[in-house]
Amino acid sequence: MIDREKEKMVKHTTRGMSLNTHTNARKSLAKEIRDFKRQPKERRDVAGFRALVYAFSTLLHFFSFEKNIEVEERIEKIEDRLKEMEHEKH
């Protein structure tokens, strides 16, 4: 495949993707998978698609990691409050 064709594919695959939230990124990945499967096998850029899926996987992992940190912070606040309440009893 010549470079211009690859550039067109990259522009096409990045246009219209919403990656600002976990849900939007997941939906964008699902759309990319559907688009890839619709292409004729001889036109599929498997290496490019594999890289795109890996990038999505990494992004989704970061969203999950961020959410886990938020949950841990909330748990710590609850634990601190429980300790305060226990201390007030005595």
MIMARDREN-35439 format. One record per residue: chain; residue in one letter; x, y negated, z of N, C-alpha, C in turn; residue number from 1. Coordinates in Angstrom, 1 decimal, padded with zeros to 4 digits. Example, Ala and Ser with C-alpha at 12.3 -4.5 7.8 and 13.67 -1.06 7.14 Angstrom:
BEGIN
<unit:A&code:A&n.c1:013.2&n.c2:005.7&n.c3:007.8&ca.c1:012.3&ca.c2:004.5&ca.c3:007.8&c.c1:013.2&c.c2:003.3&c.c3:007.8&pos:1>
<unit:A&code:S&n.c1:012.8&n.c2:002.2&n.c3:007.1&ca.c1:013.7&ca.c2:001.1&ca.c3:007.1&c.c1:012.9&c.c2:000.0&c.c3:007.9&pos:2>
# end
This chain:
BEGIN
<unit:A&code:M&n.c1:000.9&n.c2:001.2&n.c3:000.0&ca.c1:000.0&ca.c2:000.0&ca.c3:000.0&c.c1:000.9&c.c2:-001.2&c.c3:000.0&pos:1>
<unit:A&code:I&n.c1:000.6&n.c2:-002.2&n.c3:-000.8&ca.c1:001.4&ca.c2:-003.4&ca.c3:-000.9&c.c1:001.1&c.c2:-004.3&c.c3:000.3&pos:2>
<unit:A&code:D&n.c1:002.0&n.c2:-005.2&n.c3:000.6&ca.c1:001.9&ca.c2:-006.1&ca.c3:001.8&c.c1:000.6&c.c2:-006.9&c.c3:001.7&pos:3>
<unit:A&code:R&n.c1:000.3&n.c2:-007.4&n.c3:000.6&ca.c1:-000.9&ca.c2:-008.3&ca.c3:000.5&c.c1:-002.2&c.c2:-007.5&c.c3:000.9&pos:4>
<unit:A&code:E&n.c1:-002.2&n.c2:-006.3&n.c3:000.5&ca.c1:-003.4&ca.c2:-005.4&ca.c3:000.9&c.c1:-003.4&c.c2:-005.2&c.c3:002.4&pos:5>
<unit:A&code:K&n.c1:-002.2&n.c2:-005.0&n.c3:003.0&ca.c1:-002.2&ca.c2:-004.8&ca.c3:004.4&c.c1:-002.6&c.c2:-006.1&c.c3:005.1&pos:6>
<unit:A&code:E&n.c1:-002.1&n.c2:-007.2&n.c3:004.6&ca.c1:-002.5&ca.c2:-008.5&ca.c3:005.2&c.c1:-004.0&c.c2:-008.7&c.c3:005.2&pos:7>
<unit:A&code:K&n.c1:-004.7&n.c2:-008.3&n.c3:004.1&ca.c1:-006.1&ca.c2:-008.4&ca.c3:004.0&c.c1:-006.8&c.c2:-007.5&c.c3:005.0&pos:8>
<unit:A&code:M&n.c1:-006.2&n.c2:-006.3&n.c3:005.2&ca.c1:-006.8&ca.c2:-005.4&ca.c3:006.2&c.c1:-006.7&c.c2:-006.0&c.c3:007.6&pos:9>
<unit:A&code:V&n.c1:-005.5&n.c2:-006.5&n.c3:007.9&ca.c1:-005.3&ca.c2:-007.1&ca.c3:009.2&c.c1:-006.3&c.c2:-008.2&c.c3:009.5&pos:10>
<unit:A&code:K&n.c1:-006.4&n.c2:-009.1&n.c3:008.5&ca.c1:-007.3&ca.c2:-010.3&ca.c3:008.7&c.c1:-008.7&c.c2:-009.8&c.c3:008.8&pos:11>
<unit:A&code:H&n.c1:-009.1&n.c2:-008.7&n.c3:008.1&ca.c1:-010.4&ca.c2:-008.2&ca.c3:008.2&c.c1:-010.7&c.c2:-007.6&c.c3:009.6&pos:12>
<unit:A&code:T&n.c1:-009.7&n.c2:-006.8&n.c3:010.1&ca.c1:-009.9&ca.c2:-006.2&ca.c3:011.3&c.c1:-009.9&c.c2:-007.1&c.c3:012.5&pos:13>
<unit:A&code:T&n.c1:-009.2&n.c2:-008.3&n.c3:012.4&ca.c1:-009.2&ca.c2:-009.2&ca.c3:013.5&c.c1:-010.3&c.c2:-010.2&c.c3:013.5&pos:14>
<unit:A&code:R&n.c1:-011.0&n.c2:-010.4&n.c3:012.3&ca.c1:-012.0&ca.c2:-011.3&ca.c3:012.2&c.c1:-013.3&c.c2:-010.9&c.c3:013.0&pos:15>
<unit:A&code:G&n.c1:-013.8&n.c2:-011.8&n.c3:013.7&ca.c1:-015.1&ca.c2:-011.5&ca.c3:014.4&c.c1:-015.0&c.c2:-010.6&c.c3:015.6&pos:16>
<unit:A&code:M&n.c1:-013.8&n.c2:-010.2&n.c3:016.0&ca.c1:-013.7&ca.c2:-009.4&ca.c3:017.2&c.c1:-013.8&c.c2:-010.3&c.c3:018.4&pos:17>
<unit:A&code:S&n.c1:-014.6&n.c2:-009.9&n.c3:019.4&ca.c1:-014.8&ca.c2:-010.6&ca.c3:020.6&c.c1:-014.1&c.c2:-009.7&c.c3:021.7&pos:18>
<unit:A&code:L&n.c1:-013.0&n.c2:-010.3&n.c3:022.2&ca.c1:-012.2&ca.c2:-009.5&ca.c3:023.1&c.c1:-012.1&c.c2:-010.2&c.c3:024.5&pos:19>
<unit:A&code:N&n.c1:-013.0&n.c2:-011.1&n.c3:024.8&ca.c1:-013.0&ca.c2:-011.8&ca.c3:026.0&c.c1:-013.5&c.c2:-011.1&c.c3:027.3&pos:20>
<unit:A&code:T&n.c1:-014.2&n.c2:-010.0&n.c3:027.1&ca.c1:-014.7&ca.c2:-009.2&ca.c3:028.3&c.c1:-014.5&c.c2:-007.8&c.c3:027.9&pos:21>
<unit:A&code:H&n.c1:-014.6&n.c2:-007.0&n.c3:029.0&ca.c1:-014.5&ca.c2:-005.5&ca.c3:028.8&c.c1:-015.6&c.c2:-005.0&c.c3:027.9&pos:22>
<unit:A&code:T&n.c1:-016.8&n.c2:-005.4&n.c3:028.1&ca.c1:-017.9&ca.c2:-005.0&ca.c3:027.3&c.c1:-017.7&c.c2:-005.4&c.c3:025.8&pos:23>
<unit:A&code:N&n.c1:-017.4&n.c2:-006.6&n.c3:025.6&ca.c1:-017.2&ca.c2:-007.1&ca.c3:024.2&c.c1:-016.0&c.c2:-006.4&c.c3:023.5&pos:24>
<unit:A&code:A&n.c1:-014.9&n.c2:-006.2&n.c3:024.2&ca.c1:-013.8&ca.c2:-005.4&ca.c3:023.6&c.c1:-014.2&c.c2:-004.0&c.c3:023.3&pos:25>
<unit:A&code:R&n.c1:-014.9&n.c2:-003.4&n.c3:024.2&ca.c1:-015.4&ca.c2:-002.0&ca.c3:023.9&c.c1:-016.3&c.c2:-001.9&c.c3:022.7&pos:26>
<unit:A&code:K&n.c1:-017.2&n.c2:-002.9&n.c3:022.6&ca.c1:-018.1&ca.c2:-003.0&ca.c3:021.4&c.c1:-017.3&c.c2:-003.3&c.c3:020.1&pos:27>
<unit:A&code:S&n.c1:-016.3&n.c2:-004.1&n.c3:020.2&ca.c1:-015.4&ca.c2:-004.4&ca.c3:019.0&c.c1:-014.6&c.c2:-003.1&c.c3:018.6&pos:28>
<unit:A&code:L&n.c1:-014.2&n.c2:-002.4&n.c3:019.6&ca.c1:-013.5&ca.c2:-001.1&ca.c3:019.3&c.c1:-014.4&c.c2:-000.2&c.c3:018.6&pos:29>
<unit:A&code:A&n.c1:-015.6&n.c2:000.0&n.c3:019.1&ca.c1:-016.6&ca.c2:000.9&ca.c3:018.5&c.c1:-016.9&c.c2:000.5&c.c3:017.0&pos:30>
<unit:A&code:K&n.c1:-017.0&n.c2:-000.8&n.c3:016.8&ca.c1:-017.2&ca.c2:-001.3&ca.c3:015.4&c.c1:-016.0&c.c2:-001.0&c.c3:014.5&pos:31>
<unit:A&code:E&n.c1:-014.8&n.c2:-001.1&n.c3:015.1&ca.c1:-013.6&ca.c2:-000.8&ca.c3:014.3&c.c1:-013.5&c.c2:000.7&c.c3:013.9&pos:32>
<unit:A&code:I&n.c1:-013.9&n.c2:001.5&n.c3:014.9&ca.c1:-014.0&ca.c2:002.9&ca.c3:014.6&c.c1:-015.0&c.c2:003.3&c.c3:013.5&pos:33>
<unit:A&code:R&n.c1:-016.2&n.c2:002.7&n.c3:013.6&ca.c1:-017.2&ca.c2:002.9&ca.c3:012.6&c.c1:-016.7&c.c2:002.4&c.c3:011.2&pos:34>
<unit:A&code:D&n.c1:-016.1&n.c2:001.2&n.c3:011.2&ca.c1:-015.6&ca.c2:000.7&ca.c3:009.9&c.c1:-014.5&c.c2:001.6&c.c3:009.3&pos:35>
<unit:A&code:F&n.c1:-013.6&n.c2:002.1&n.c3:010.2&ca.c1:-012.5&ca.c2:003.0&ca.c3:009.7&c.c1:-013.1&c.c2:004.3&c.c3:009.1&pos:36>
<unit:A&code:K&n.c1:-014.1&n.c2:004.8&n.c3:009.8&ca.c1:-014.7&ca.c2:006.1&ca.c3:009.3&c.c1:-015.5&c.c2:005.9&c.c3:008.0&pos:37>
<unit:A&code:R&n.c1:-016.0&n.c2:004.7&n.c3:007.8&ca.c1:-016.7&ca.c2:004.4&ca.c3:006.5&c.c1:-015.8&c.c2:004.3&c.c3:005.3&pos:38>
<unit:A&code:Q&n.c1:-014.5&n.c2:004.0&n.c3:005.5&ca.c1:-013.6&ca.c2:003.8&ca.c3:004.4&c.c1:-013.3&c.c2:005.1&c.c3:003.7&pos:39>
<unit:A&code:P&n.c1:-013.1&n.c2:005.1&n.c3:002.4&ca.c1:-012.7&ca.c2:006.3&ca.c3:001.8&c.c1:-011.3&c.c2:006.8&c.c3:002.4&pos:40>
<unit:A&code:K&n.c1:-011.1&n.c2:008.1&n.c3:002.5&ca.c1:-009.9&ca.c2:008.6&ca.c3:003.2&c.c1:-008.6&c.c2:008.1&c.c3:002.5&pos:41>
<unit:A&code:E&n.c1:-008.6&n.c2:007.9&n.c3:001.2&ca.c1:-007.4&ca.c2:007.5&ca.c3:000.5&c.c1:-007.1&c.c2:006.0&c.c3:000.8&pos:42>
<unit:A&code:R&n.c1:-008.0&n.c2:005.3&n.c3:001.3&ca.c1:-007.8&ca.c2:003.8&ca.c3:001.6&c.c1:-007.6&c.c2:003.6&c.c3:003.1&pos:43>
<unit:A&code:R&n.c1:-007.7&n.c2:004.6&n.c3:003.9&ca.c1:-007.5&ca.c2:004.4&ca.c3:005.3&c.c1:-006.1&c.c2:004.2&c.c3:005.7&pos:44>
<unit:A&code:D&n.c1:-005.8&n.c2:003.2&n.c3:006.5&ca.c1:-004.5&ca.c2:002.9&ca.c3:007.0&c.c1:-004.4&c.c2:003.5&c.c3:008.4&pos:45>
<unit:A&code:V&n.c1:-004.0&n.c2:004.8&n.c3:008.5&ca.c1:-004.1&ca.c2:005.5&ca.c3:009.7&c.c1:-003.1&c.c2:004.9&c.c3:010.7&pos:46>
<unit:A&code:A&n.c1:-001.9&n.c2:004.6&n.c3:010.3&ca.c1:-000.9&ca.c2:004.0&ca.c3:011.2&c.c1:-001.4&c.c2:002.7&c.c3:011.8&pos:47>
<unit:A&code:G&n.c1:-002.0&n.c2:001.8&n.c3:010.9&ca.c1:-002.5&ca.c2:000.6&ca.c3:011.4&c.c1:-003.7&c.c2:000.8&c.c3:012.4&pos:48>
<unit:A&code:F&n.c1:-004.6&n.c2:001.7&n.c3:012.0&ca.c1:-005.7&ca.c2:002.0&ca.c3:012.9&c.c1:-005.2&c.c2:002.6&c.c3:014.2&pos:49>
<unit:A&code:R&n.c1:-004.2&n.c2:003.4&n.c3:014.2&ca.c1:-003.7&ca.c2:004.0&ca.c3:015.4&c.c1:-003.1&c.c2:002.9&c.c3:016.3&pos:50>
<unit:A&code:A&n.c1:-002.4&n.c2:001.9&n.c3:015.7&ca.c1:-001.9&ca.c2:000.8&ca.c3:016.5&c.c1:-003.0&c.c2:-000.1&c.c3:017.1&pos:51>
<unit:A&code:L&n.c1:-004.0&n.c2:-000.3&n.c3:016.3&ca.c1:-005.2&ca.c2:-001.1&ca.c3:016.7&c.c1:-005.9&c.c2:-000.4&c.c3:017.9&pos:52>
<unit:A&code:V&n.c1:-006.1&n.c2:000.9&n.c3:017.8&ca.c1:-006.7&ca.c2:001.7&ca.c3:018.9&c.c1:-005.8&c.c2:001.6&c.c3:020.2&pos:53>
<unit:A&code:Y&n.c1:-004.5&n.c2:001.7&n.c3:020.0&ca.c1:-003.6&ca.c2:001.7&ca.c3:021.1&c.c1:-003.7&c.c2:000.3&c.c3:021.8&pos:54>
<unit:A&code:A&n.c1:-003.8&n.c2:-000.8&n.c3:021.0&ca.c1:-003.9&ca.c2:-002.1&ca.c3:021.5&c.c1:-005.2&c.c2:-002.3&c.c3:022.3&pos:55>
<unit:A&code:F&n.c1:-006.3&n.c2:-001.8&n.c3:021.7&ca.c1:-007.6&ca.c2:-001.8&ca.c3:022.5&c.c1:-007.5&c.c2:-001.1&c.c3:023.8&pos:56>
<unit:A&code:S&n.c1:-006.9&n.c2:000.1&n.c3:023.7&ca.c1:-006.7&ca.c2:000.9&ca.c3:024.9&c.c1:-006.0&c.c2:000.1&c.c3:026.0&pos:57>
<unit:A&code:T&n.c1:-004.9&n.c2:-000.5&n.c3:025.6&ca.c1:-004.1&ca.c2:-001.3&ca.c3:026.6&c.c1:-005.0&c.c2:-002.5&c.c3:027.1&pos:58>
<unit:A&code:L&n.c1:-005.7&n.c2:-003.2&n.c3:026.2&ca.c1:-006.5&ca.c2:-004.3&ca.c3:026.7&c.c1:-007.6&c.c2:-003.8&c.c3:027.6&pos:59>
<unit:A&code:L&n.c1:-008.3&n.c2:-002.7&n.c3:027.3&ca.c1:-009.3&ca.c2:-002.2&ca.c3:028.2&c.c1:-008.8&c.c2:-001.8&c.c3:029.5&pos:60>
<unit:A&code:H&n.c1:-007.6&n.c2:-001.2&n.c3:029.5&ca.c1:-006.9&ca.c2:-000.8&ca.c3:030.8&c.c1:-006.7&c.c2:-002.1&c.c3:031.6&pos:61>
<unit:A&code:F&n.c1:-006.2&n.c2:-003.2&n.c3:031.0&ca.c1:-006.0&ca.c2:-004.4&ca.c3:031.8&c.c1:-007.3&c.c2:-004.9&c.c3:032.4&pos:62>
<unit:A&code:F&n.c1:-008.4&n.c2:-004.8&n.c3:031.6&ca.c1:-009.7&ca.c2:-005.3&ca.c3:032.2&c.c1:-010.1&c.c2:-004.4&c.c3:033.4&pos:63>
<unit:A&code:S&n.c1:-009.9&n.c2:-003.1&n.c3:033.3&ca.c1:-010.2&ca.c2:-002.2&ca.c3:034.4&c.c1:-009.3&c.c2:-002.5&c.c3:035.6&pos:64>
<unit:A&code:F&n.c1:-008.0&n.c2:-002.7&n.c3:035.3&ca.c1:-007.0&ca.c2:-003.0&ca.c3:036.4&c.c1:-007.4&c.c2:-004.3&c.c3:037.1&pos:65>
<unit:A&code:E&n.c1:-007.8&n.c2:-005.3&n.c3:036.4&ca.c1:-008.3&ca.c2:-006.6&ca.c3:036.9&c.c1:-009.5&c.c2:-006.4&c.c3:037.8&pos:66>
<unit:A&code:K&n.c1:-010.4&n.c2:-005.6&n.c3:037.4&ca.c1:-011.6&ca.c2:-005.3&ca.c3:038.2&c.c1:-011.3&c.c2:-004.5&c.c3:039.4&pos:67>
<unit:A&code:N&n.c1:-010.3&n.c2:-003.6&n.c3:039.4&ca.c1:-009.9&ca.c2:-002.9&ca.c3:040.5&c.c1:-009.3&c.c2:-003.8&c.c3:041.6&pos:68>
<unit:A&code:I&n.c1:-008.5&n.c2:-004.8&n.c3:041.1&ca.c1:-007.9&ca.c2:-005.8&ca.c3:042.0&c.c1:-009.0&c.c2:-006.6&c.c3:042.7&pos:69>
<unit:A&code:E&n.c1:-010.0&n.c2:-007.0&n.c3:042.0&ca.c1:-011.1&ca.c2:-007.7&ca.c3:042.5&c.c1:-011.9&c.c2:-006.9&c.c3:043.6&pos:70>
<unit:A&code:V&n.c1:-012.1&n.c2:-005.6&n.c3:043.3&ca.c1:-012.8&ca.c2:-004.8&ca.c3:044.3&c.c1:-011.9&c.c2:-004.6&c.c3:045.5&pos:71>
<unit:A&code:E&n.c1:-010.6&n.c2:-004.4&n.c3:045.4&ca.c1:-009.7&ca.c2:-004.3&ca.c3:046.5&c.c1:-009.8&c.c2:-005.5&c.c3:047.4&pos:72>
<unit:A&code:E&n.c1:-009.8&n.c2:-006.7&n.c3:046.8&ca.c1:-009.8&ca.c2:-008.0&ca.c3:047.5&c.c1:-011.1&c.c2:-008.1&c.c3:048.3&pos:73>
<unit:A&code:R&n.c1:-012.2&n.c2:-007.7&n.c3:047.6&ca.c1:-013.5&ca.c2:-007.7&ca.c3:048.3&c.c1:-013.5&c.c2:-006.8&c.c3:049.5&pos:74>
<unit:A&code:I&n.c1:-013.0&n.c2:-005.6&n.c3:049.4&ca.c1:-012.9&ca.c2:-004.6&ca.c3:050.5&c.c1:-012.1&c.c2:-005.2&c.c3:051.6&pos:75>
<unit:A&code:E&n.c1:-010.9&n.c2:-005.8&n.c3:051.3&ca.c1:-010.1&ca.c2:-006.4&ca.c3:052.3&c.c1:-010.8&c.c2:-007.5&c.c3:053.1&pos:76>
<unit:A&code:K&n.c1:-011.6&n.c2:-008.3&n.c3:052.4&ca.c1:-012.4&ca.c2:-009.3&ca.c3:053.1&c.c1:-013.4&c.c2:-008.7&c.c3:054.0&pos:77>
<unit:A&code:I&n.c1:-014.1&n.c2:-007.7&n.c3:053.5&ca.c1:-015.1&ca.c2:-007.0&ca.c3:054.4&c.c1:-014.4&c.c2:-006.4&c.c3:055.6&pos:78>
<unit:A&code:E&n.c1:-013.2&n.c2:-005.7&n.c3:055.4&ca.c1:-012.5&ca.c2:-005.1&ca.c3:056.5&c.c1:-012.1&c.c2:-006.2&c.c3:057.5&pos:79>
<unit:A&code:D&n.c1:-011.6&n.c2:-007.4&n.c3:057.0&ca.c1:-011.2&ca.c2:-008.5&ca.c3:057.9&c.c1:-012.4&c.c2:-008.9&c.c3:058.7&pos:80>
<unit:A&code:R&n.c1:-013.5&n.c2:-009.1&n.c3:058.0&ca.c1:-014.7&ca.c2:-009.6&ca.c3:058.7&c.c1:-015.2&c.c2:-008.6&c.c3:059.8&pos:81>
<unit:A&code:L&n.c1:-015.1&n.c2:-007.3&n.c3:059.5&ca.c1:-015.4&ca.c2:-006.2&ca.c3:060.5&c.c1:-014.5&c.c2:-006.3&c.c3:061.7&pos:82>
<unit:A&code:K&n.c1:-013.2&n.c2:-006.5&n.c3:061.4&ca.c1:-012.3&ca.c2:-006.6&ca.c3:062.5&c.c1:-012.6&c.c2:-007.8&c.c3:063.4&pos:83>
<unit:A&code:E&n.c1:-013.0&n.c2:-009.0&n.c3:062.7&ca.c1:-013.4&ca.c2:-010.2&ca.c3:063.5&c.c1:-014.6&c.c2:-009.9&c.c3:064.3&pos:84>
<unit:A&code:M&n.c1:-015.6&n.c2:-009.2&n.c3:063.8&ca.c1:-016.8&ca.c2:-008.9&ca.c3:064.5&c.c1:-016.5&c.c2:-008.0&c.c3:065.7&pos:85>
<unit:A&code:E&n.c1:-015.6&n.c2:-007.0&n.c3:065.5&ca.c1:-015.2&ca.c2:-006.1&ca.c3:066.5&c.c1:-014.5&c.c2:-006.9&c.c3:067.6&pos:86>
<unit:A&code:H&n.c1:-013.6&n.c2:-007.8&n.c3:067.2&ca.c1:-012.9&ca.c2:-008.6&ca.c3:068.2&c.c1:-013.8&c.c2:-009.5&c.c3:069.0&pos:87>
<unit:A&code:E&n.c1:-014.8&n.c2:-010.0&n.c3:068.4&ca.c1:-015.8&ca.c2:-010.9&ca.c3:069.1&c.c1:-016.6&c.c2:-010.2&c.c3:070.1&pos:88>
<unit:A&code:K&n.c1:-016.8&n.c2:-008.9&n.c3:069.9&ca.c1:-017.6&ca.c2:-008.0&ca.c3:070.9&c.c1:-016.8&c.c2:-007.9&c.c3:072.2&pos:89>
<unit:A&code:H&n.c1:-015.5&n.c2:-007.9&n.c3:072.1&ca.c1:-014.7&ca.c2:-007.7&ca.c3:073.3&c.c1:-014.3&c.c2:-009.0&c.c3:073.9&pos:90>
# end
